[in-house]
């Protein structure tokens, strides 16, 4: 019964959150486009009705029906006499007389045609003497195709144009009147050349804007949550979350006075996981946990303060902790990693379920993640995933969140012929740690391109885990994967100013080249010094 209860309380997933964010944004875009289409139909109808021509009004509706979604949004957002750079793609109906010279209507409407391409339709229709449509395809013998007159040939036409919205609509109306056109495809040429980039933080202080908590699995609303109905637990969480929500860059991390019951939960989890450290966790985790214990930063019986862990990590790898109120959006969470900042919760899982938490809590953050962030390679690996996320599309964010989840949360590595956990989600979950390292699930080699497409199991243990040869090997593969990411710029992180430089021009690399020269010179001097000592 206890096991069934545990399975019903699977951890909420950054992967699912990224997927839901993307779907929500796509749904909102579709809804906005539908609204724009409806409003354009009403506006265009009123305008033409005032001119007293219901015929032109019906043609205008036909244009909007044939216009693609991007074209609708472009027309909606453009002022009547605003100059636009746009591409138009015309496709004829089977009985249409789409012929290049006729489409020079665009120039007559005051539109500048910068470029024009035509393509003969592979399968086109002709009209016989009885005005019945008969199909003539390129599959027929050449002689049959030669009998088709030039006027009967059909062309798809692409224009690169500069003109106003009103000029485009006037030209489009004339073309629809004179020619049977199957569809108009209108694209913003400027946007095609330089797609819009989602906002992302440029300085570590901008992370104040990256604290969007996703409420998915709360004890106040979800009866599956072990704290559901426990008013004292709910109030405690709300108080700790408010402390996190009030935090701003530059503030000291608030001290939390944990209760005896919360410390007891920590101690129970700590003792049980400790029994698996040697046999089931990677050497990097074991070594860093040992050092943190020796430094007194982590102890078996008391929950450490985030401020103490933060100070320790900054001295080792430059990673910092920042309080947050729960599971963040995937974009915000990954962006924080780009600055070597880990957003960590401060509340504790419910005492009824000490060995499994359906969401990140302070035990997961400290026992799972923090010893790994003390490892230089894992710190670099995590930051590089974060840097890749800056300015990424929603689809790319979903892929990166999946890669992160399957390697930094639930990843394994090979060590002395055995499977060992490197993922914080495994290291901090007793049951799944045993399961992941056993022969029960399938184990696949970690390849980011395929890992990014793997569905994540939210309800039970994973049926598939990904195995890296080492953390360094995983990072090397991520760097190869990064080359497939299509972004119009690169980013470089400056640890001295804690800023991200956006590189989209060759001259912007000069400062970084000078820094590299200085570093190489320093390294050369060090080698020379060592060589002198040997002599």
FENPE-V543354 format. One record per backbone hydrogen bond with DSSP energy under -0.5 kcal/mol. NH is the residue of the N-H (numbers start at 0). CO is the residue of the C=O. If there is no record, write none. Layout:
nh->NH co->CO
nh->NH co->CO
This chain:
nh->4 co->0
nh->5 co->1
nh->6 co->2
nh->7 co->3
nh->8 co->5
nh->9 co->6
nh->11 co->357
nh->16 co->12
nh->17 co->13
nh->18 co->14
nh->19 co->15
nh->20 co->16
nh->21 co->17
nh->22 co->18
nh->23 co->19
nh->24 co->20
nh->25 co->21
nh->26 co->22
nh->27 co->23
nh->28 co->24
nh->29 co->25
nh->30 co->26
nh->31 co->27
nh->32 co->28
nh->33 co->29
nh->34 co->30
nh->35 co->31
nh->36 co->32
nh->37 co->33
nh->38 co->34
nh->39 co->35
nh->40 co->36
nh->41 co->37
nh->42 co->38
nh->43 co->39
nh->44 co->40
nh->45 co->41
nh->46 co->42
nh->47 co->43
nh->48 co->44
nh->49 co->45
nh->50 co->46
nh->50 co->47
nh->51 co->48
nh->52 co->47
nh->53 co->51
nh->56 co->52
nh->57 co->53
nh->58 co->54
nh->59 co->55
nh->60 co->56
nh->61 co->57
nh->62 co->58
nh->63 co->59
nh->64 co->60
nh->65 co->61
nh->66 co->62
nh->67 co->183
nh->71 co->67
nh->72 co->68
nh->73 co->69
nh->74 co->70
nh->75 co->71
nh->76 co->72
nh->77 co->73
nh->81 co->78
nh->83 co->162
nh->85 co->83
nh->85 co->160
nh->86 co->186
nh->87 co->158
nh->88 co->184
nh->89 co->156
nh->90 co->182
nh->92 co->179
nh->95 co->92
nh->98 co->96
nh->101 co->98
nh->102 co->98
nh->102 co->99
nh->103 co->100
nh->104 co->101
nh->105 co->102
nh->106 co->103
nh->107 co->103
nh->108 co->104
nh->109 co->106
nh->110 co->105
nh->111 co->161
nh->112 co->110
nh->113 co->111
nh->113 co->159
nh->114 co->159
nh->116 co->157
nh->118 co->155
nh->120 co->153
nh->123 co->121
nh->123 co->135
nh->124 co->93
nh->125 co->133
nh->127 co->125
nh->127 co->131
nh->130 co->127
nh->133 co->125
nh->135 co->123
nh->137 co->121
nh->139 co->136
nh->143 co->140
nh->144 co->140
nh->145 co->141
nh->146 co->142
nh->147 co->144
nh->151 co->148
nh->152 co->148
nh->152 co->149
nh->154 co->97
nh->155 co->118
nh->156 co->89
nh->157 co->116
nh->158 co->87
nh->159 co->114
nh->160 co->85
nh->160 co->158
nh->161 co->111
nh->162 co->83
nh->164 co->78
nh->164 co->81
nh->165 co->79
nh->167 co->163
nh->168 co->164
nh->169 co->165
nh->170 co->166
nh->171 co->167
nh->172 co->168
nh->173 co->169
nh->174 co->170
nh->175 co->171
nh->176 co->172
nh->177 co->173
nh->178 co->174
nh->180 co->178
nh->181 co->90
nh->182 co->90
nh->183 co->65
nh->184 co->88
nh->185 co->183
nh->186 co->86
nh->188 co->84
nh->188 co->186
nh->189 co->84
nh->191 co->187
nh->192 co->188
nh->193 co->189
nh->203 co->497
nh->205 co->202
nh->206 co->203
nh->207 co->204
nh->208 co->205
nh->209 co->206
nh->212 co->210
nh->213 co->326
nh->214 co->212
nh->215 co->213
nh->220 co->217
nh->221 co->217
nh->222 co->220
nh->224 co->221
nh->227 co->224
nh->228 co->218
nh->229 co->226
nh->230 co->228
nh->233 co->229
nh->234 co->230
nh->235 co->231
nh->236 co->232
nh->237 co->233
nh->238 co->234
nh->239 co->235
nh->240 co->236
nh->241 co->237
nh->242 co->238
nh->243 co->239
nh->244 co->240
nh->245 co->241
nh->246 co->242
nh->246 co->243
nh->250 co->247
nh->257 co->255
nh->262 co->258
nh->263 co->259
nh->264 co->260
nh->265 co->261
nh->266 co->262
nh->267 co->263
nh->268 co->264
nh->269 co->265
nh->270 co->266
nh->271 co->267
nh->272 co->268
nh->273 co->269
nh->274 co->270
nh->274 co->271
nh->275 co->272
nh->276 co->272
nh->276 co->273
nh->277 co->273
nh->279 co->275
nh->280 co->276
nh->281 co->420
nh->285 co->281
nh->286 co->282
nh->287 co->283
nh->288 co->284
nh->289 co->285
nh->290 co->286
nh->291 co->287
nh->292 co->288
nh->293 co->289
nh->294 co->290
nh->295 co->292
nh->296 co->291
nh->297 co->291
nh->298 co->301
nh->307 co->304
nh->308 co->304
nh->309 co->305
nh->310 co->306
nh->311 co->307
nh->312 co->308
nh->313 co->309
nh->314 co->310
nh->315 co->311
nh->316 co->312
nh->317 co->312
nh->318 co->312
nh->319 co->339
nh->321 co->341
nh->323 co->343
nh->328 co->211
nh->332 co->328
nh->333 co->329
nh->334 co->330
nh->335 co->331
nh->336 co->332
nh->337 co->333
nh->338 co->334
nh->338 co->335
nh->339 co->336
nh->340 co->335
nh->341 co->319
nh->342 co->340
nh->343 co->321
nh->343 co->341
nh->352 co->349
nh->353 co->350
nh->355 co->352
nh->361 co->346
nh->364 co->360
nh->365 co->361
nh->366 co->362
nh->367 co->362
nh->367 co->363
nh->368 co->363
nh->368 co->364
nh->369 co->364
nh->370 co->365
nh->371 co->368
nh->372 co->368
nh->373 co->369
nh->374 co->371
nh->375 co->373
nh->378 co->374
nh->379 co->375
nh->380 co->376
nh->381 co->377
nh->382 co->378
nh->383 co->379
nh->384 co->380
nh->385 co->381
nh->386 co->382
nh->387 co->383
nh->388 co->384
nh->389 co->385
nh->389 co->386
nh->391 co->388
nh->396 co->392
nh->397 co->393
nh->398 co->394
nh->399 co->395
nh->400 co->396
nh->401 co->397
nh->402 co->398
nh->403 co->399
nh->404 co->400
nh->405 co->401
nh->406 co->402
nh->406 co->403
nh->407 co->403
nh->408 co->403
nh->409 co->404
nh->410 co->406
nh->411 co->465
nh->412 co->419
nh->413 co->467
nh->414 co->417
nh->417 co->414
nh->419 co->412
nh->420 co->279
nh->421 co->410
nh->422 co->410
nh->423 co->407
nh->424 co->408
nh->425 co->408
nh->426 co->422
nh->427 co->423
nh->428 co->425
nh->432 co->428
nh->433 co->429
nh->434 co->430
nh->435 co->431
nh->436 co->432
nh->437 co->434
nh->440 co->434
nh->441 co->462
nh->443 co->464
nh->445 co->466
nh->446 co->444
nh->449 co->446
nh->450 co->446
nh->451 co->447
nh->452 co->449
nh->453 co->450
nh->457 co->455
nh->464 co->441
nh->465 co->405
nh->466 co->443
nh->467 co->411
nh->473 co->469
nh->474 co->470
nh->475 co->471
nh->476 co->472
nh->477 co->473
nh->478 co->474
nh->479 co->475
nh->480 co->476
nh->481 co->477
nh->482 co->478
nh->482 co->479
nh->483 co->480
nh->484 co->481
nh->486 co->484
nh->489 co->502
nh->491 co->500
nh->493 co->491
nh->493 co->498
nh->494 co->492
nh->497 co->493
nh->498 co->493
nh->499 co->201
nh->500 co->491
nh->500 co->498
nh->502 co->489
nh->502 co->500
nh->503 co->501
nh->507 co->504
nh->508 co->505
nh->509 co->506
nh->512 co->508
nh->513 co->509
nh->514 co->510
nh->515 co->511
nh->516 co->512
nh->517 co->513
nh->518 co->514
nh->519 co->515
nh->520 co->516
nh->521 co->517
nh->522 co->518
nh->523 co->519
nh->524 co->520
nh->525 co->521
nh->526 co->522
nh->527 co->523
nh->528 co->524
nh->529 co->525
nh->530 co->526
nh->531 co->527
nh->532 co->528
nh->533 co->529
nh->534 co->530
